[in-house]
């Protein structure tokens, strides 16, 4: 199994769009704002909605004149909600003045989504919910068990 590593990414500079990503291009900044409004369908079903930006799904935002291309790295290559996410993104982005079309692509480079792509605050909330559920169920994490 080969793993794609971005040779230009550093620990300080993610290779994807994060809540902290700033664009010099005003249109890209507007697109990012609209993407922050798009919620991940699976997180909504678990009653803890998270935007696709906070989840780390937005790989890139590109503009070509009045056209926008967005690439997503999904949590699963078999995501059954991709078409729904695609529709919502296009609807929101195409409503911006100065945008004629929006096309959404799924990253198929072989990269794998991991939770380190999530916004720090969202990852911490997720971890806290996990520990609350473990405690409520009376389960001690395996690493903390003693003989």
C-alpha positions as CSV (number, residue, x, y, z in Angstrom):
1,X,0.0,0.0,0.0
2,X,1.5,3.4,-1.0
3,X,0.8,6.5,1.0
4,X,0.8,9.9,-0.6
5,X,2.9,12.4,1.4
6,X,2.8,16.1,0.5
7,X,6.5,17.2,0.4
8,X,5.5,20.8,0.8
9,X,3.3,20.4,3.9
10,X,4.8,21.2,7.3
11,X,3.5,20.8,10.8
12,X,2.8,24.5,10.9
13,X,1.2,24.7,7.5
14,X,-1.6,22.1,6.7
15,X,-1.9,21.0,3.1
16,X,-5.7,21.6,3.2
17,X,-8.1,24.4,4.0
18,X,-8.6,25.0,7.7
19,X,-10.6,27.5,9.7
20,X,-7.4,29.5,10.1
21,X,-6.6,29.5,6.3
22,X,-6.5,33.0,4.9
23,X,-6.6,33.8,1.2
24,X,-5.3,36.9,-0.5
25,X,-7.9,36.4,-3.2
26,X,-11.2,37.9,-2.0
27,X,-13.3,35.4,-4.0
28,X,-11.5,32.4,-2.4
29,X,-12.1,33.9,1.0
30,X,-15.9,34.3,0.2
31,X,-16.0,30.7,-1.0
32,X,-14.3,29.5,2.2
33,X,-17.0,31.4,4.2
34,X,-19.7,29.6,2.3
35,X,-18.0,26.2,2.8
36,X,-18.0,26.9,6.5
37,X,-21.8,26.8,6.3
38,X,-21.9,23.3,4.8
39,X,-22.4,20.7,7.5
40,X,-21.1,17.2,7.2
41,X,-24.2,14.9,7.0
42,X,-22.8,12.2,9.2
43,X,-22.0,14.6,12.0
44,X,-25.5,15.9,11.8
45,X,-26.9,12.5,12.3
46,X,-24.8,12.0,15.5
47,X,-26.3,15.3,16.8
48,X,-22.9,17.0,16.7
49,X,-22.9,19.0,13.5
50,X,-19.5,20.1,12.1
51,X,-18.7,22.0,9.0
52,X,-16.8,20.4,6.2
53,X,-14.0,23.0,6.8
54,X,-13.8,22.2,10.5
55,X,-13.8,18.5,9.7
56,X,-10.9,19.0,7.3
57,X,-12.6,17.8,4.1
58,X,-11.7,20.8,1.9
59,X,-8.5,20.0,0.1
60,X,-8.4,23.1,-2.1
61,X,-10.3,26.0,-3.5
62,X,-9.3,27.2,-7.0
63,X,-10.7,30.0,-9.1
64,X,-10.5,30.3,-12.9
65,X,-12.1,33.6,-13.9
66,X,-15.7,33.4,-12.7
67,X,-15.5,29.6,-12.2
68,X,-14.6,27.8,-8.9
69,X,-13.2,24.3,-8.4
70,X,-13.3,22.7,-5.0
71,X,-11.6,19.5,-4.1
72,X,-12.7,17.4,-1.1
73,X,-10.8,14.6,0.7
74,X,-13.7,12.6,2.1
75,X,-13.5,10.5,5.3
76,X,-14.3,7.5,3.0
77,X,-13.9,7.0,-0.7
78,X,-17.4,5.4,-0.5
79,X,-19.1,8.3,1.0
80,X,-22.8,8.0,0.1
81,X,-23.4,11.7,0.8
82,X,-20.9,13.1,-1.7
83,X,-23.7,14.1,-4.1
84,X,-25.6,15.9,-1.4
85,X,-22.5,17.7,-0.2
86,X,-21.7,18.6,-3.9
87,X,-25.2,20.0,-4.5
88,X,-25.1,22.1,-1.3
89,X,-21.6,23.5,-2.1
90,X,-22.5,24.4,-5.6
91,X,-25.8,26.1,-4.5
92,X,-24.0,28.2,-1.9
93,X,-20.9,29.1,-4.0
94,X,-22.9,29.8,-7.2
95,X,-25.0,32.3,-5.2
96,X,-22.0,34.5,-4.8
97,X,-21.7,37.5,-7.1
98,X,-18.8,37.0,-9.4
99,X,-19.2,33.2,-9.6
100,X,-20.8,31.5,-12.6
101,X,-20.1,27.9,-12.0
102,X,-18.8,25.7,-9.2
103,X,-17.4,22.2,-9.7
104,X,-16.6,19.8,-6.8
105,X,-14.1,17.0,-7.2
106,X,-13.3,14.2,-4.9
107,X,-9.6,13.7,-4.2
108,X,-8.6,10.3,-5.5
109,X,-4.9,10.7,-5.2
110,X,-4.7,8.0,-2.5
111,X,-4.4,10.4,0.4
112,X,-6.3,9.2,3.5
113,X,-8.4,11.4,5.7
114,X,-7.3,11.2,9.4
115,X,-8.7,13.2,12.3
116,X,-5.5,15.3,12.5
117,X,-7.1,17.3,9.6
118,X,-9.9,18.4,12.0
119,X,-9.9,21.8,13.6
120,X,-8.2,21.5,17.0
121,X,-11.3,22.7,18.9
122,X,-13.6,20.1,17.1
123,X,-11.1,17.3,17.7
124,X,-11.0,18.2,21.4
125,X,-14.8,18.3,21.7
126,X,-15.0,14.9,20.0
127,X,-12.5,13.4,22.4
128,X,-14.3,14.9,25.4
129,X,-17.6,13.3,24.2
130,X,-15.9,9.9,23.8
131,X,-14.6,10.1,27.4
132,X,-18.0,11.2,28.7
133,X,-19.6,8.2,27.0
134,X,-17.0,5.8,28.4
135,X,-17.4,7.1,31.9
136,X,-21.3,7.0,31.7
137,X,-21.0,3.4,30.5
138,X,-18.6,2.5,33.3
139,X,-15.9,1.5,30.9
140,X,-12.3,2.0,31.8
141,X,-10.0,2.5,28.7
142,X,-7.8,-0.5,28.2
143,X,-4.6,1.5,28.7
144,X,-5.8,2.5,32.2
145,X,-6.7,-1.1,33.4
146,X,-4.5,-2.7,36.0
147,X,-4.0,-6.4,36.7
